[in-house]
Amino acid sequence: MDSYPSVMIVAIAAGIITRLALLRVDYRQFPGYPHGFVTHLSLGFIAAALGSIAVPALVKPDYAAFTFLALAAQQFREIRNMERQTLESLEESELVQRGKDYIEGIARTFEARNYLVMGTSFATALITQYLGLWAGIIGGFLLILISLLLKTGDNIGNICEVVPARLYFKGTILYVEEISIMSVGLKERREKIVKEGLGVLIKPKNDDARATIHDMGQRLAIAHTSATILGTKKDIDLPEFTPMLRKDPDTGQVGFYIIPNEPDMKALIEAVKRTPVLESASSRPLKSKPGRYASD
């Protein structure tokens, strides 16, 4: 068995590296640099330290030390609230909003990643304590890789087919293929939409996927992701240029219209595919049994 200081050092290092690997700024533009980094890395260090100290406390034994884990759980719940409040305040100035479901998903992710850090640190400390320093280092490295695999879930590309679609007008009604989107009254706006707009059709692969993209929060997430990556010509006084998704009630397919700054169809399809499937929108009707209730 290794001494307690070396156990804790290896475990804390594994936890901090895990948090660094899980923390990045991408198209979601959050957390911001540098203050968001400082906040999350500090909380990651705390999570790693708590996970590392749990094993020596268990071996000693000093069960009173486990009360810190309860305090940590409470603190990490506060992280979710902090992220939710921050994103909701930013939402007011977004031209293409994320939506409450997307915000809640991001907030849950930040909370869950601290638990991943704590679990990695605890498991690394356990391996180091009983199998030695080098085993702990190797085990910590493998646990970091496992954490990276757990950081992402399904995205729209996993559950739906996304294909280019024709954008046109019947009178004043804008259509994406056979799906009506909205009415545009001004002729010059209609001409600009046809000339510069892009449309895609999102085809669910099964009934589970159809139920998922039926959710309005999921559709808002698709619009926000696409507008963030490709840009949008929407402005405060241009409601007709708002990226919009509408569903065909018969087939469950969703038509998506946007006027991007970068008129790249391949990039738009990739942006839609990379949109994460929100936990609140994820549905599994194919696994449900008629006549059964959630309490059964």
N, C-alpha and C positions, 0 to 999 in steps of 0.2 A: 504493500500500500504506500502511496506517495504522501508526503507531508501536506498539511492543509494549505499552506501558501501556494505551492505549485499547482495543486488541484484548482484553487480559485483563479489563479492567473490564467491557466489554460482555458478554463470554463468561461471566464469573462471575455477573454480574447475571442473565443468562438462566438459568443453572443454578440459582441460589437461588430465583428466581421459580417455576421448574418444581417444585422440591422443596416449596415452600410450597403450590403448587396441588395437589400429590399427597398432601399431608399433611393429614388431617382426622380428627376424632373423629366416629364415627357409631354405629350400633346395636351394632357390635362392641366399642365401649368401649375401644379400644386404638389408638394409644398414649395413655396417660393424660396429663392436663395437670397441671403444666407440665413435669415432668421428661422425659417421653417426647418432647415437642416439642423441648426443648433438645438432647437426644441426637441426634435425627434431623436437625434443622436444622444442627447442627455437622458431622455426617457429610456432609450435603448440600453444605455449603460446601467441605469438603475435596474432594469429588467434582467440584464445579464448578471449583475451582482447578486440580486435576490435568488436567481436560479442557481448560482454557484455556491452560495452559502448554505443552501438547503441540505446538500449532501453531508458536509462536515457536521452540521447541526443534527442530522439524523444519526450519524455514526457515534457522536459523542456520548450519549444522546442529549440533546437540548431542545425539547419539543416546544419550548416557549418561542424559539426563533421562527417557528412556522407561522406565528401571528403576523409576521411581516408579509407573508404571502397574501393574507387576507387584505392587508392594507394596499398591497400592490394591485390586487384585483379591483379595488375601489378606485385607485388612481387611474388605472387603464380605462375604466368606464368613463372617467372624467375626460380622458383623451378623446373619446368618441364625441362627447358633448362639445368639447373645444373645437374639433374639426367641423362638426355640424354647424356651429354658430359662425365660424369663420367663413365657410362656403356659402351659407345663407346670406351673410352680409355682402359677399362678393356678387351674389346672384342678382342683386338689384341693378347692377350696372352692366349685366350681360345682355347683349342684343339677342343672342340665341341661348336661352337658359338651359342649364343642366337638368333641372327638375328635381323635386324633392326625393324621388326614389334613387336617383344617381348620387345625390349628396349623401343620403343615408348609407348607400353602399360604400362610398369612399370612407366615410367615418367609421364604419364597421371594420373596414380593411385595416385602417391604421391601428385600431384597438387590437385586432387579431394578430397583427405582426409583432406586437410586443409580447403576446403570449408565445408566439413562435420563437422569439429571442430567448424568453425565459426557459422554454422547453429544451432548446438547443443547449443552453448553458447548463441546465440541470443534468441532462443526459451525458454531456461531455465530462462534467465533474464526476458523475457516477462511474464512467469508464476509466477515468484517470485514477480515481480512488482505489479501484479494485484490480485494474489491469496494468497500471503503470503509466508513466509520462508519455512515451511514444505511442502507446495504444490510444491514449486520450487525444493526442494531436491528430492521429489518423481518423479516429472516431469523430472528432469535432469537424474535420474537413468533410467527411461523408454526411454529417448532419446538416452542414451548411448547404450542401448540394440538395439534400432532401427538402430543406426549407425553401430553396429556390423553385423546386418543382411544385410546392404547395402554394406558392404565392399567386398563381393565376388560375382562373377557372375557365369556363366555356366562353366563347365569343360568338357573335352572330354568324360568322363564317362556318362554325361547327354545326349549326342547327338549320341554317338557311342557305339557299342558293341566291346569289345576287347577280343580276344580269342587266345590261343596258336596256333602256326603254325609250319609246318614242314620246316626245313632248309636243303637244299640239292643242289647239283650241277648237271647240265647237261653239260658235257664237262667242260669248264672253266666258265660257267655262273652260278652265284649264284641265287637261287630262294627261295622265301618265298611262300610256296604253289605254285600257278601258276603264281606268279608275279616275273618277272626277276628284279634283283637288280643291279648287276654289273658283270664285268668280272674279274676274279682273275687268274693271269698267273702262279704263283709259286705253285707247288704241296704241299709243306709243309704249305703254308698259307691256302690252301683249306682244308687240313686235320685239321688244328687248328680251322678254322671257324666252320666246321661241328662238331668237338668235343666239343668246348667251347662256341660257339655262341648260341644265343637265337633269336627266331623269333615270332612275333605276327601279327595277322591280325586285322586291324581296320575296322569294318563294320559300315557304316553310317546307322542311323535308318530311315532317310528320305532324300529328295532331298536337304533340307536346310543343313543338316549335310554333305552331299556329297560335296556341294559347299564350305563348310567351310574347310574340310580337303584337298580340292583341292589346297588351298592356300599354297604356299611354305613357307611363314613365319610361318604358323601354324605348318607345318611339322618340321621346324627347332626347334620350341619351344618344340615339343614332344621329339625330339632327345636330346636336351639340358637337359630337365628335367630328362629324364631317365638316361642319362650319369652322371648327378650330383648326383642322388640318389643311383644308383647302381655302379657307377664308370665305367670306360672303359679302355680297354687295348690298345686303340689307342695311338700312339706316333707320333712325327714329321716325322719319317721315316717309318711309317706303315699306309699308306693311305688305305690299304685294310681293316683295322680294324675300319674305320670311321663308326659310326652309321648312317644308311641310310634308308630313306623311299621312296618307289616308289608306284605309283598308277596303278591299273588295269583300263584302259580307258573305258572298257565296263561296269563294275559293279560299279566303283567308290570306291571300297575297296582299302585300303592302306596296303602294306606289310612293316613291320619294322624289321630291322636286327640290332643287337648289340652284341658285345663281352664284357660282363660286368665283373667287378672284383668280383661281387657277383652273381653267376649263379642261381638266384632265380626267377623262372617264375612268381610266385604269386606277388612278389615285382615289377617285370617289368610291369605286367598288371596293378597293382595299380598305378605305376608311370605314365603310359600312361593315365589312367583314370583321374588322378588328375591334368594333365596339363590344365591350363586355356584356355578357348576359347578366342582368341585375338579379340579385337574390330575391327581391320582392316581386319580380316579374316571372321568375322561373316556375314553370308549371309542369306537372307530370300526369295529365289526365289518362294517358295510356296505361299507367300503373294503378289507376283507381279501379275499384270494384263497385258496380252499381249496388245501391242499398246499404253501403258501408259508410259510417260517419267517422269523423276525425277522433271521436272519443272511444271508438270501438277498439 
